[in-house]
Amino acid sequence: MSFTVEDFARTSLVRVLPRSRYRLAGQTDARFQSFAGNTMRIAYRQQGATPAFLLFSGPGQDPHAAAMAAATWAEANWRPNAIQRRVRPGVVVVHVAPANQLTPAGQVAGTAVPAAIWTVDSESGRVAVASTPPGSPPGGEMKRAATALLNGAPVPSLGELDLAERNVMQVRTVGVPRVAGGVLSICLILVALRYGLGGVFGLFALPGAIASGNLAEMGSLAVSVLILAGILLGIGVLLNLGNLAYRVPGFSSPVPRTRNLAWGGYVAAMVCLVVAQGAVPSALNPNNVGAGQAQYLHVTATTSDDGSETYVTAGGELTVDLSSWPSTEWPGVQFKTSNPSVLSLEATPAANGKPIAKFTAHQTGASRVDATSTDGHYTFQLRVDVGASAP
């Protein structure tokens, strides 16, 4: 099934206009008469650092001449100013015609600003995106439009195209003072590093926790991985990586209320995951460190407690379970205590068993538990406070 340049332009522009913030210009627009004769549709974006033209040429028209003239106009009119100090214009001409009439796709040489010709075979739907000047729309939108037309999808009406252009005018962000924006960005980066790194470590430690069967450890690590996935999703949408801001349901909605609800739900979900990260181990293992048990006679610490502190009553028992380390690291794990008079090592792991050791608290004081794998790649440290009664 073949299609016309007008069919293709409407089908692609109905998505490109609101997503890449282009606007339409009439073929009789006096500003663009130098190249209007070689185009069927003119779309342009003049705001921001990468203003651009998206032109559609059909059979019998010269896309090369259109690109040259549009680039000359862009270089003369889209200049740096007091607000936008750096400007990099670009021009894309989409040539839609039968294969034997197509101009070769690629960058146009000798233009005043970067320009390229993309080609679309109106009979087979084959799309060639050979170069991407500044401000170019996603090449995938061209391929999507060609595939839709070949599959018999209806061509958007002029009313739908007009509605798509109106959505460009909706305000999507609210400006904030530069200082406040900088402080907020730094805070977000610190939060992302704090929980993102934990998610990365959790991703590698999760297989070992699954092998050990430790439900508390598995739950905590799984939540860390979900937090990492949420952080990556938020960064991807916020920075529009891979055009995510226009592809993820909710966040890509043209309705401000829907977008606000999507972000609100995202923030609520991330807060719940952060809270769950601490609650899951406590719920699955009430004897775990920091679980708030009424008495501290039998306390268990795992790899998630590395670098933290716990409390044990005198005469009580501390179990250190490092079985979530990779099983290849289990043999030869060495445990020791810094103050044997306060906390002594009572049971060491079996030769080929899981790295689990038991300690006994003797008297009031402080000690430290250290553990190291044979090759030194994995280490564990826990401060232990021993008291006469529960805190």
Contacts in CASP RR format, 6 or more apart in sequence:
PFRMAT RR
TARGET T0000
AUTHOR 0000-0000-0000
METHOD contacts of the structure
MODEL  1
MSFTVEDFARTSLVRVLPRSRYRLAGQTDARFQSFAGNTMRIAYRQQGAT
PAFLLFSGPGQDPHAAAMAAATWAEANWRPNAIQRRVRPGVVVVHVAPAN
QLTPAGQVAGTAVPAAIWTVDSESGRVAVASTPPGSPPGGEMKRAATALL
NGAPVPSLGELDLAERNVMQVRTVGVPRVAGGVLSICLILVALRYGLGGV
FGLFALPGAIASGNLAEMGSLAVSVLILAGILLGIGVLLNLGNLAYRVPG
FSSPVPRTRNLAWGGYVAAMVCLVVAQGAVPSALNPNNVGAGQAQYLHVT
ATTSDDGSETYVTAGGELTVDLSSWPSTEWPGVQFKTSNPSVLSLEATPA
ANGKPIAKFTAHQTGASRVDATSTDGHYTFQLRVDVGASAP
1 149 0 8 1.000
1 150 0 8 1.000
1 152 0 8 1.000
2 98 0 8 1.000
2 122 0 8 1.000
2 123 0 8 1.000
3 96 0 8 1.000
3 122 0 8 1.000
3 146 0 8 1.000
3 149 0 8 1.000
3 150 0 8 1.000
3 155 0 8 1.000
4 96 0 8 1.000
4 122 0 8 1.000
5 40 0 8 1.000
5 41 0 8 1.000
5 56 0 8 1.000
5 57 0 8 1.000
5 58 0 8 1.000
5 59 0 8 1.000
5 96 0 8 1.000
5 97 0 8 1.000
5 122 0 8 1.000
6 40 0 8 1.000
6 41 0 8 1.000
7 149 0 8 1.000
7 155 0 8 1.000
8 56 0 8 1.000
8 94 0 8 1.000
8 96 0 8 1.000
8 120 0 8 1.000
8 122 0 8 1.000
8 145 0 8 1.000
8 146 0 8 1.000
8 149 0 8 1.000
9 40 0 8 1.000
9 41 0 8 1.000
9 56 0 8 1.000
9 94 0 8 1.000
9 96 0 8 1.000
10 155 0 8 1.000
10 156 0 8 1.000
10 157 0 8 1.000
10 158 0 8 1.000
10 160 0 8 1.000
10 161 0 8 1.000
11 145 0 8 1.000
11 148 0 8 1.000
11 149 0 8 1.000
11 153 0 8 1.000
11 155 0 8 1.000
11 156 0 8 1.000
12 94 0 8 1.000
12 137 0 8 1.000
12 141 0 8 1.000
12 142 0 8 1.000
12 144 0 8 1.000
12 145 0 8 1.000
13 22 0 8 1.000
13 24 0 8 1.000
13 41 0 8 1.000
13 43 0 8 1.000
13 54 0 8 1.000
13 161 0 8 1.000
13 164 0 8 1.000
14 156 0 8 1.000
14 160 0 8 1.000
14 161 0 8 1.000
14 164 0 8 1.000
15 141 0 8 1.000
15 144 0 8 1.000
15 145 0 8 1.000
15 164 0 8 1.000
16 22 0 8 1.000
16 43 0 8 1.000
16 54 0 8 1.000
16 137 0 8 1.000
16 138 0 8 1.000
16 141 0 8 1.000
17 23 0 8 1.000
17 24 0 8 1.000
17 43 0 8 1.000
17 161 0 8 1.000
17 164 0 8 1.000
17 165 0 8 1.000
17 167 0 8 1.000
17 168 0 8 1.000
18 164 0 8 1.000
18 165 0 8 1.000
18 167 0 8 1.000
18 168 0 8 1.000
18 246 0 8 1.000
18 254 0 8 1.000
19 137 0 8 1.000
19 138 0 8 1.000
19 141 0 8 1.000
19 243 0 8 1.000
19 246 0 8 1.000
19 252 0 8 1.000
20 45 0 8 1.000
20 135 0 8 1.000
20 137 0 8 1.000
20 138 0 8 1.000
21 45 0 8 1.000
21 47 0 8 1.000
21 168 0 8 1.000
22 43 0 8 1.000
22 44 0 8 1.000
22 45 0 8 1.000
22 52 0 8 1.000
22 54 0 8 1.000
22 137 0 8 1.000
22 168 0 8 1.000
23 43 0 8 1.000
23 44 0 8 1.000
23 45 0 8 1.000
23 46 0 8 1.000
23 165 0 8 1.000
23 168 0 8 1.000
24 41 0 8 1.000
24 42 0 8 1.000
24 43 0 8 1.000
24 161 0 8 1.000
24 165 0 8 1.000
25 31 0 8 1.000
25 32 0 8 1.000
25 42 0 8 1.000
25 43 0 8 1.000
25 44 0 8 1.000
26 32 0 8 1.000
26 36 0 8 1.000
26 42 0 8 1.000
27 36 0 8 1.000
27 37 0 8 1.000
27 39 0 8 1.000
27 40 0 8 1.000
27 42 0 8 1.000
28 36 0 8 1.000
29 36 0 8 1.000
29 42 0 8 1.000
31 73 0 8 1.000
32 42 0 8 1.000
32 70 0 8 1.000
32 73 0 8 1.000
34 69 0 8 1.000
34 70 0 8 1.000
34 72 0 8 1.000
34 73 0 8 1.000
35 55 0 8 1.000
35 65 0 8 1.000
35 66 0 8 1.000
35 69 0 8 1.000
35 70 0 8 1.000
35 73 0 8 1.000
36 42 0 8 1.000
37 61 0 8 1.000
37 66 0 8 1.000
38 57 0 8 1.000
38 61 0 8 1.000
38 62 0 8 1.000
38 63 0 8 1.000
38 65 0 8 1.000
38 66 0 8 1.000
38 69 0 8 1.000
39 55 0 8 1.000
39 56 0 8 1.000
39 57 0 8 1.000
39 61 0 8 1.000
39 66 0 8 1.000
39 93 0 8 1.000
40 56 0 8 1.000
40 57 0 8 1.000
40 58 0 8 1.000
40 61 0 8 1.000
41 55 0 8 1.000
41 56 0 8 1.000
42 53 0 8 1.000
42 54 0 8 1.000
42 55 0 8 1.000
42 56 0 8 1.000
43 53 0 8 1.000
43 54 0 8 1.000
43 55 0 8 1.000
44 51 0 8 1.000
44 52 0 8 1.000
44 53 0 8 1.000
44 54 0 8 1.000
45 51 0 8 1.000
45 52 0 8 1.000
45 54 0 8 1.000
45 135 0 8 1.000
46 78 0 8 1.000
48 84 0 8 1.000
48 87 0 8 1.000
49 84 0 8 1.000
49 86 0 8 1.000
49 87 0 8 1.000
49 88 0 8 1.000
50 87 0 8 1.000
50 88 0 8 1.000
50 89 0 8 1.000
50 90 0 8 1.000
50 134 0 8 1.000
50 135 0 8 1.000
51 74 0 8 1.000
51 78 0 8 1.000
51 87 0 8 1.000
51 89 0 8 1.000
51 90 0 8 1.000
51 135 0 8 1.000
52 74 0 8 1.000
52 89 0 8 1.000
52 90 0 8 1.000
52 91 0 8 1.000
52 92 0 8 1.000
52 133 0 8 1.000
52 134 0 8 1.000
52 135 0 8 1.000
52 136 0 8 1.000
53 70 0 8 1.000
53 74 0 8 1.000
53 90 0 8 1.000
53 91 0 8 1.000
53 92 0 8 1.000
53 93 0 8 1.000
54 92 0 8 1.000
54 94 0 8 1.000
54 136 0 8 1.000
54 137 0 8 1.000
55 63 0 8 1.000
55 66 0 8 1.000
55 67 0 8 1.000
55 70 0 8 1.000
55 91 0 8 1.000
55 92 0 8 1.000
55 93 0 8 1.000
55 94 0 8 1.000
56 93 0 8 1.000
56 94 0 8 1.000
56 96 0 8 1.000
57 63 0 8 1.000
57 66 0 8 1.000
57 93 0 8 1.000
57 94 0 8 1.000
57 95 0 8 1.000
57 96 0 8 1.000
58 95 0 8 1.000
58 96 0 8 1.000
58 97 0 8 1.000
59 97 0 8 1.000
59 98 0 8 1.000
59 101 0 8 1.000
60 97 0 8 1.000
60 101 0 8 1.000
61 95 0 8 1.000
62 103 0 8 1.000
63 93 0 8 1.000
63 94 0 8 1.000
63 95 0 8 1.000
63 103 0 8 1.000
63 117 0 8 1.000
64 93 0 8 1.000
64 103 0 8 1.000
64 108 0 8 1.000
64 117 0 8 1.000
66 93 0 8 1.000
67 91 0 8 1.000
67 93 0 8 1.000
67 108 0 8 1.000
67 111 0 8 1.000
67 115 0 8 1.000
67 116 0 8 1.000
67 117 0 8 1.000
68 108 0 8 1.000
68 110 0 8 1.000
68 111 0 8 1.000
68 115 0 8 1.000
70 91 0 8 1.000
70 93 0 8 1.000
70 115 0 8 1.000
71 89 0 8 1.000
71 90 0 8 1.000
71 91 0 8 1.000
71 108 0 8 1.000
71 111 0 8 1.000
71 112 0 8 1.000
71 113 0 8 1.000
71 114 0 8 1.000
71 115 0 8 1.000
72 111 0 8 1.000
72 112 0 8 1.000
74 89 0 8 1.000
74 90 0 8 1.000
74 91 0 8 1.000
74 112 0 8 1.000
74 113 0 8 1.000
75 89 0 8 1.000
75 112 0 8 1.000
75 113 0 8 1.000
76 112 0 8 1.000
78 87 0 8 1.000
78 89 0 8 1.000
79 87 0 8 1.000
80 86 0 8 1.000
80 87 0 8 1.000
88 113 0 8 1.000
88 114 0 8 1.000
88 134 0 8 1.000
88 135 0 8 1.000
89 113 0 8 1.000
89 114 0 8 1.000
89 134 0 8 1.000
90 113 0 8 1.000
90 114 0 8 1.000
90 115 0 8 1.000
90 133 0 8 1.000
90 134 0 8 1.000
90 135 0 8 1.000
90 136 0 8 1.000
91 108 0 8 1.000
91 111 0 8 1.000
91 113 0 8 1.000
91 114 0 8 1.000
91 115 0 8 1.000
91 116 0 8 1.000
91 133 0 8 1.000
92 115 0 8 1.000
92 116 0 8 1.000
92 117 0 8 1.000
92 118 0 8 1.000
92 132 0 8 1.000
92 133 0 8 1.000
92 136 0 8 1.000
92 137 0 8 1.000
93 108 0 8 1.000
93 115 0 8 1.000
93 116 0 8 1.000
93 117 0 8 1.000
93 118 0 8 1.000
94 117 0 8 1.000
94 118 0 8 1.000
94 119 0 8 1.000
94 120 0 8 1.000
94 142 0 8 1.000
95 102 0 8 1.000
95 103 0 8 1.000
95 105 0 8 1.000
95 117 0 8 1.000
95 118 0 8 1.000
95 119 0 8 1.000
95 120 0 8 1.000
96 119 0 8 1.000
96 120 0 8 1.000
96 122 0 8 1.000
97 119 0 8 1.000
97 120 0 8 1.000
97 121 0 8 1.000
97 122 0 8 1.000
98 121 0 8 1.000
98 122 0 8 1.000
98 123 0 8 1.000
99 121 0 8 1.000
99 123 0 8 1.000
99 124 0 8 1.000
99 126 0 8 1.000
102 119 0 8 1.000
102 121 0 8 1.000
103 117 0 8 1.000
103 119 0 8 1.000
104 117 0 8 1.000
104 119 0 8 1.000
105 116 0 8 1.000
105 117 0 8 1.000
105 118 0 8 1.000
105 119 0 8 1.000
105 128 0 8 1.000
105 129 0 8 1.000
105 130 0 8 1.000
105 131 0 8 1.000
106 116 0 8 1.000
106 117 0 8 1.000
106 118 0 8 1.000
106 128 0 8 1.000
106 130 0 8 1.000
106 131 0 8 1.000
107 114 0 8 1.000
107 115 0 8 1.000
107 116 0 8 1.000
107 130 0 8 1.000
107 131 0 8 1.000
107 133 0 8 1.000
108 115 0 8 1.000
108 116 0 8 1.000
108 117 0 8 1.000
113 133 0 8 1.000
113 134 0 8 1.000
114 131 0 8 1.000
114 133 0 8 1.000
114 134 0 8 1.000
115 133 0 8 1.000
116 130 0 8 1.000
116 131 0 8 1.000
116 132 0 8 1.000
116 133 0 8 1.000
116 136 0 8 1.000
117 130 0 8 1.000
118 127 0 8 1.000
118 128 0 8 1.000
118 129 0 8 1.000
118 130 0 8 1.000
118 139 0 8 1.000
118 142 0 8 1.000
119 127 0 8 1.000
119 128 0 8 1.000
120 126 0 8 1.000
120 127 0 8 1.000
120 128 0 8 1.000
120 142 0 8 1.000
120 146 0 8 1.000
121 127 0 8 1.000
125 146 0 8 1.000
125 147 0 8 1.000
125 149 0 8 1.000
125 150 0 8 1.000
126 146 0 8 1.000
127 139 0 8 1.000
127 140 0 8 1.000
127 142 0 8 1.000
127 143 0 8 1.000
127 146 0 8 1.000
129 139 0 8 1.000
129 140 0 8 1.000
129 142 0 8 1.000
129 143 0 8 1.000
132 139 0 8 1.000
138 243 0 8 1.000
149 155 0 8 1.000
156 164 0 8 1.000
167 254 0 8 1.000
170 254 0 8 1.000
170 256 0 8 1.000
171 256 0 8 1.000
172 256 0 8 1.000
172 259 0 8 1.000
176 184 0 8 1.000
192 231 0 8 1.000
192 235 0 8 1.000
195 224 0 8 1.000
195 227 0 8 1.000
195 228 0 8 1.000
195 231 0 8 1.000
195 274 0 8 1.000
196 227 0 8 1.000
196 228 0 8 1.000
196 231 0 8 1.000
198 224 0 8 1.000
198 227 0 8 1.000
198 228 0 8 1.000
199 221 0 8 1.000
199 224 0 8 1.000
199 225 0 8 1.000
199 227 0 8 1.000
199 228 0 8 1.000
200 228 0 8 1.000
201 224 0 8 1.000
202 221 0 8 1.000
202 224 0 8 1.000
202 225 0 8 1.000
203 224 0 8 1.000
203 225 0 8 1.000
203 228 0 8 1.000
205 221 0 8 1.000
205 303 0 8 1.000
205 324 0 8 1.000
205 325 0 8 1.000
206 218 0 8 1.000
206 221 0 8 1.000
206 222 0 8 1.000
206 225 0 8 1.000
207 326 0 8 1.000
208 323 0 8 1.000
208 324 0 8 1.000
208 325 0 8 1.000
208 326 0 8 1.000
208 327 0 8 1.000
209 217 0 8 1.000
209 218 0 8 1.000
209 219 0 8 1.000
209 221 0 8 1.000
209 324 0 8 1.000
210 218 0 8 1.000
211 323 0 8 1.000
211 327 0 8 1.000
212 321 0 8 1.000
212 323 0 8 1.000
212 324 0 8 1.000
212 354 0 8 1.000
213 323 0 8 1.000
214 302 0 8 1.000
214 321 0 8 1.000
214 323 0 8 1.000
214 324 0 8 1.000
215 284 0 8 1.000
215 285 0 8 1.000
216 280 0 8 1.000
216 281 0 8 1.000
216 284 0 8 1.000
216 285 0 8 1.000
216 288 0 8 1.000
216 302 0 8 1.000
217 281 0 8 1.000
217 302 0 8 1.000
217 303 0 8 1.000
217 304 0 8 1.000
217 324 0 8 1.000
219 280 0 8 1.000
219 281 0 8 1.000
219 284 0 8 1.000
220 277 0 8 1.000
220 278 0 8 1.000
220 280 0 8 1.000
220 281 0 8 1.000
220 304 0 8 1.000
221 304 0 8 1.000
221 324 0 8 1.000
223 273 0 8 1.000
223 276 0 8 1.000
223 277 0 8 1.000
223 278 0 8 1.000
223 280 0 8 1.000
224 277 0 8 1.000
226 273 0 8 1.000
227 270 0 8 1.000
227 273 0 8 1.000
227 274 0 8 1.000
227 277 0 8 1.000
230 266 0 8 1.000
230 269 0 8 1.000
230 270 0 8 1.000
230 273 0 8 1.000
231 270 0 8 1.000
233 244 0 8 1.000
233 248 0 8 1.000
233 266 0 8 1.000
234 266 0 8 1.000
235 241 0 8 1.000
236 242 0 8 1.000
236 244 0 8 1.000
236 245 0 8 1.000
237 244 0 8 1.000
237 245 0 8 1.000
237 248 0 8 1.000
237 251 0 8 1.000
238 245 0 8 1.000
240 246 0 8 1.000
244 251 0 8 1.000
245 251 0 8 1.000
245 252 0 8 1.000
246 252 0 8 1.000
248 262 0 8 1.000
249 262 0 8 1.000
250 258 0 8 1.000
250 259 0 8 1.000
250 261 0 8 1.000
250 262 0 8 1.000
251 259 0 8 1.000
251 262 0 8 1.000
251 263 0 8 1.000
253 259 0 8 1.000
253 262 0 8 1.000
281 288 0 8 1.000
281 291 0 8 1.000
281 302 0 8 1.000
281 304 0 8 1.000
282 288 0 8 1.000
282 290 0 8 1.000
282 291 0 8 1.000
282 292 0 8 1.000
285 291 0 8 1.000
285 300 0 8 1.000
286 293 0 8 1.000
287 293 0 8 1.000
287 298 0 8 1.000
287 299 0 8 1.000
287 300 0 8 1.000
288 300 0 8 1.000
288 301 0 8 1.000
288 302 0 8 1.000
288 305 0 8 1.000
289 299 0 8 1.000
289 300 0 8 1.000
289 301 0 8 1.000
289 302 0 8 1.000
289 305 0 8 1.000
289 308 0 8 1.000
289 310 0 8 1.000
289 382 0 8 1.000
290 310 0 8 1.000
293 299 0 8 1.000
294 390 0 8 1.000
295 313 0 8 1.000
295 390 0 8 1.000
296 311 0 8 1.000
296 312 0 8 1.000
296 313 0 8 1.000
296 316 0 8 1.000
296 390 0 8 1.000
296 391 0 8 1.000
297 312 0 8 1.000
297 313 0 8 1.000
297 315 0 8 1.000
297 316 0 8 1.000
297 317 0 8 1.000
298 316 0 8 1.000
298 317 0 8 1.000
298 319 0 8 1.000
299 310 0 8 1.000
299 311 0 8 1.000
299 312 0 8 1.000
299 316 0 8 1.000
299 317 0 8 1.000
299 318 0 8 1.000
299 319 0 8 1.000
300 318 0 8 1.000
300 319 0 8 1.000
300 320 0 8 1.000
300 321 0 8 1.000
301 310 0 8 1.000
301 318 0 8 1.000
301 319 0 8 1.000
301 320 0 8 1.000
301 321 0 8 1.000
301 369 0 8 1.000
301 382 0 8 1.000
302 320 0 8 1.000
302 321 0 8 1.000
302 322 0 8 1.000
302 324 0 8 1.000
303 322 0 8 1.000
303 324 0 8 1.000
303 325 0 8 1.000
303 380 0 8 1.000
305 382 0 8 1.000
306 379 0 8 1.000
306 380 0 8 1.000
306 381 0 8 1.000
306 382 0 8 1.000
307 381 0 8 1.000
307 382 0 8 1.000
307 383 0 8 1.000
308 382 0 8 1.000
308 383 0 8 1.000
309 382 0 8 1.000
309 383 0 8 1.000
309 384 0 8 1.000
309 385 0 8 1.000
310 318 0 8 1.000
310 382 0 8 1.000
310 383 0 8 1.000
310 384 0 8 1.000
310 385 0 8 1.000
311 384 0 8 1.000
311 385 0 8 1.000
311 386 0 8 1.000
311 387 0 8 1.000
311 390 0 8 1.000
311 391 0 8 1.000
312 318 0 8 1.000
312 343 0 8 1.000
312 361 0 8 1.000
312 384 0 8 1.000
312 385 0 8 1.000
312 386 0 8 1.000
312 387 0 8 1.000
313 361 0 8 1.000
313 386 0 8 1.000
313 387 0 8 1.000
313 388 0 8 1.000
313 389 0 8 1.000
313 390 0 8 1.000
314 361 0 8 1.000
314 362 0 8 1.000
314 363 0 8 1.000
314 364 0 8 1.000
314 386 0 8 1.000
314 387 0 8 1.000
314 388 0 8 1.000
315 360 0 8 1.000
315 361 0 8 1.000
315 362 0 8 1.000
316 360 0 8 1.000
316 361 0 8 1.000
317 346 0 8 1.000
317 358 0 8 1.000
317 359 0 8 1.000
317 360 0 8 1.000
317 361 0 8 1.000
318 343 0 8 1.000
318 358 0 8 1.000
318 359 0 8 1.000
318 360 0 8 1.000
318 361 0 8 1.000
318 369 0 8 1.000
318 384 0 8 1.000
319 356 0 8 1.000
319 357 0 8 1.000
319 358 0 8 1.000
319 359 0 8 1.000
320 335 0 8 1.000
320 356 0 8 1.000
320 357 0 8 1.000
320 358 0 8 1.000
320 359 0 8 1.000
320 369 0 8 1.000
320 371 0 8 1.000
320 380 0 8 1.000
320 382 0 8 1.000
321 354 0 8 1.000
321 355 0 8 1.000
321 356 0 8 1.000
322 333 0 8 1.000
322 354 0 8 1.000
322 355 0 8 1.000
322 356 0 8 1.000
322 371 0 8 1.000
322 378 0 8 1.000
322 380 0 8 1.000
323 330 0 8 1.000
323 354 0 8 1.000
323 355 0 8 1.000
323 356 0 8 1.000
325 333 0 8 1.000
325 355 0 8 1.000
325 373 0 8 1.000
325 378 0 8 1.000
326 378 0 8 1.000
329 355 0 8 1.000
329 373 0 8 1.000
329 374 0 8 1.000
329 375 0 8 1.000
329 377 0 8 1.000
329 378 0 8 1.000
330 349 0 8 1.000
330 352 0 8 1.000
330 353 0 8 1.000
330 354 0 8 1.000
330 355 0 8 1.000
331 351 0 8 1.000
331 352 0 8 1.000
331 353 0 8 1.000
331 374 0 8 1.000
332 349 0 8 1.000
332 351 0 8 1.000
332 355 0 8 1.000
332 373 0 8 1.000
332 374 0 8 1.000
333 349 0 8 1.000
333 355 0 8 1.000
333 371 0 8 1.000
333 372 0 8 1.000
333 373 0 8 1.000
333 374 0 8 1.000
334 371 0 8 1.000
334 372 0 8 1.000
334 374 0 8 1.000
335 345 0 8 1.000
335 348 0 8 1.000
335 349 0 8 1.000
335 355 0 8 1.000
335 357 0 8 1.000
335 369 0 8 1.000
335 370 0 8 1.000
335 371 0 8 1.000
336 345 0 8 1.000
336 369 0 8 1.000
336 370 0 8 1.000
336 371 0 8 1.000
337 343 0 8 1.000
337 344 0 8 1.000
337 345 0 8 1.000
337 359 0 8 1.000
337 367 0 8 1.000
337 368 0 8 1.000
337 369 0 8 1.000
337 370 0 8 1.000
338 367 0 8 1.000
338 368 0 8 1.000
338 369 0 8 1.000
338 370 0 8 1.000
339 365 0 8 1.000
339 366 0 8 1.000
339 367 0 8 1.000
339 368 0 8 1.000
340 367 0 8 1.000
341 362 0 8 1.000
341 363 0 8 1.000
342 361 0 8 1.000
342 362 0 8 1.000
342 363 0 8 1.000
342 364 0 8 1.000
342 365 0 8 1.000
342 366 0 8 1.000
342 367 0 8 1.000
342 384 0 8 1.000
342 386 0 8 1.000
343 359 0 8 1.000
343 360 0 8 1.000
343 361 0 8 1.000
343 362 0 8 1.000
343 367 0 8 1.000
343 369 0 8 1.000
343 384 0 8 1.000
343 386 0 8 1.000
344 359 0 8 1.000
344 360 0 8 1.000
344 362 0 8 1.000
345 357 0 8 1.000
345 358 0 8 1.000
345 359 0 8 1.000
346 358 0 8 1.000
346 359 0 8 1.000
346 360 0 8 1.000
347 357 0 8 1.000
347 358 0 8 1.000
348 357 0 8 1.000
349 355 0 8 1.000
349 356 0 8 1.000
349 357 0 8 1.000
355 371 0 8 1.000
357 371 0 8 1.000
359 369 0 8 1.000
359 384 0 8 1.000
361 384 0 8 1.000
361 386 0 8 1.000
361 387 0 8 1.000
362 386 0 8 1.000
363 386 0 8 1.000
364 386 0 8 1.000
364 387 0 8 1.000
364 388 0 8 1.000
365 385 0 8 1.000
365 386 0 8 1.000
365 387 0 8 1.000
366 383 0 8 1.000
366 384 0 8 1.000
366 385 0 8 1.000
366 386 0 8 1.000
367 383 0 8 1.000
367 384 0 8 1.000
367 386 0 8 1.000
368 381 0 8 1.000
368 382 0 8 1.000
368 383 0 8 1.000
368 384 0 8 1.000
369 380 0 8 1.000
369 381 0 8 1.000
369 382 0 8 1.000
369 384 0 8 1.000
370 379 0 8 1.000
370 380 0 8 1.000
370 381 0 8 1.000
371 379 0 8 1.000
371 380 0 8 1.000
371 381 0 8 1.000
372 378 0 8 1.000
372 379 0 8 1.000
372 380 0 8 1.000
373 379 0 8 1.000
END
